[in-house]
């Protein structure tokens, strides 16, 4: 890895210690040690500038960089070159003679290859005394470990009264010469890792464009303990750029495929160190990386696979651990130092070599187990499970996997999931044991998030079919995999399962709901699915079957709702068509498991959860409530309200969490994981996180899904609130116009029109769309859409429009819908100018955790509240937290209208205002003052005035320094 030069950051403690150590008069020898890439050179350069500023004469000496190579064991040639390069600056009488004496001795040493002689000592003493005759001289030596005997030259400089600061690499081979230097030093200082925030500020600065938070998170995860090494983190960033993994998207530098692992550069010092240990060490490193860790019980068969002596392998592991390449856990398991190192080491082998290596180990461990036993069954089962279909399993091994899986379900569900998956490969697909094991696997996959393990059972189904009683489980597996991966199955038979209509839910299939298309050409119902229902299958887009929607055909509903797009009244993921399923796989799976409970209900068992999950994933709110009540749940209840809200915005991860309870693990990656972060980040006013997740969805290899389109519509609202209207329009264009998202699309369009200052258009769109959506049966989320439009009407003094919107809201059912009750309370409070009614409504919004809606509501109430100041303060704080420049302008308008002091963010008095923060962010993106002015709708002179005040307050002297100071956290930020 090429040396990366960067400014010194986060080294205040080291610089202070160096100042103290170098302060006394007379000669001093200070040695700085640290691992490769830790920033020794950058720190030495900083010391050079400090000493020069104090009047010292600096003589830098770079070792290991000249043409001499190993022929300069005492660094004499490097010293002569350094003095000659600065001969004119030194200008001391007698310098030429002193330098010639050292050069002659250097030439003699080069010919004779002899040792250290008194003549050399005398010549060096004479040279350094001459150099430091009039001024204090500082000799700064980089990479002292690069020569065999650095101590004599450095000690001679100290004897002559020079300050000597040398660096050497921690972990470098320490011969007698380096050991002598460390012993002889007045002080040895170890340079530790940078704090994470400082290291990441270097990354952001080096990126050259505004870095998306997903890149920061990926680097933090991949580098682990190496994140604090600036050379490593900057080298990894450069490797990502050179490989094309970094792409600019919507003004941010993002990872092109977020799921692809981040790898260390191929020339990283740890990899070079491993290569220097020999071929056995290199193969061992690759094996540990491919196996994702190594148990010592597997070392003898691994040595056999590598065709190496077991003793040599053990010694190789010890050397790799000593070199810091591998680590040993408390249980003795050997792992790579960090995931990025493992990715590089594993990447040097052929694709799928990891599975082949596990399979080879499994075969040898199985052979040993059959011969004499004594093999750790956990280690054996792990390698069998990871070895794929090539591992030959007998009946005894299958029974072992099933027995161990059952025992591990509670304490080690991850392992149990792997073991069940492996057992399924050898169970006859039409047998009863296969059906039972598949049920157990589905439950464990939901608990562990290992949805990729469902691919193999689906492939086997496509090849061999399954028992009739397993069809529901197979269909559920296909649904779960498609939901979490966003990728349609490759097998035609599995696609047909997702294309099949679900009885009782109309003709629309899961594939049409999630992917907006049928997957198989000439789709036909699979014979095995006749009469079956889908437990847990998502479908539809929230058709509220109340008020006659149940009795109408889906074609009629979609035709009426689809016409809204042509009228420009398009539509929070409440508008989703219903398709779903009833009991089936989930019922039997739940019945076979321990009794589980849905959130908020201690008695709801497997069947109730299955039906409820099915209805919620469909977005069928009425069915949700019916199942909730029939399974013993209280209605209304906070849990049911949260379930309806999750279905409203198509947050399937939250739906599953609420229905399944603690057994469900919300995924961190994949389509549902990313979209869940969008929804939570939006509602929590953490819009930086939310927009990062939107970009992650866009750059993932998944197809366009319901989640991706819903994320685009939330992005419309966030960009519009920040005044980024061009980006908002692009997101709106990219989002589907399908009826399933009609309500959410209209909600986003209403917000966009209002943020652009066209309140009248926003109200007209809502008044046109509301009745048509209601007649189409798309009522889920309609109250939230109408409530937003009513707030806009109140802000724009459109009393007639507000009254019409109130009338529309009153037509919606409110008995058991907290969001509708909340909307009705707020609407009546705003229209009738009733602060207490409005306060009750905002308390409900606050309890629901929808901070953007709370922000808009507080702003509207401030128009007529007897004391608008608390309402304006809350609206201002939330708008600042979101970075919503357009809404902050509305806050200022209402503040001027009501004649009250402008609200100020609570916290430190020197905190940055939101406009100042945005200016600094845009500087970080490389925008000029003129471009910033256009983006923020300010004059160029105003931007210049902001910068002048920022320079005065922060002490920064340039735009670049200002942006860098912000990234490192040295500027006060508005509290959130």
FENPEHU-V437488 format. One record per helix or strand. SS is the DSSP state (@ for helix, = for strand). FROM is the first residue (numbers start at 1). TO is the last residue. If there is no record, write none. Layout:
ss,from,to
SS,FROM,TO
SS,FROM,TO
This chain:
ss,from,to
@,12,23
=,28,34
@,40,53
=,57,62
@,69,71
@,76,85
@,87,90
@,95,112
@,118,131
=,137,142
@,144,146
@,151,159
=,163,169
@,176,184
=,187,190
@,196,207
=,211,211
@,213,226
@,230,242
=,246,249
=,252,255
@,269,276
@,279,291
=,294,294
@,296,306
@,310,322
=,326,328
=,334,336
@,339,347
@,353,372
@,377,386
@,388,390
@,395,408
@,413,424
@,432,448
@,451,464
@,468,485
@,492,499
@,510,515
@,527,529
=,541,542
@,554,567
=,576,576
@,585,592
@,606,618
@,621,630
@,638,648
@,652,663
@,670,683
@,687,699
@,706,721
@,725,734
@,739,755
@,759,775
@,782,795
@,799,810
@,818,831
@,835,848
@,851,861
@,869,882
@,885,898
@,914,924
@,929,936
@,940,954
@,959,967
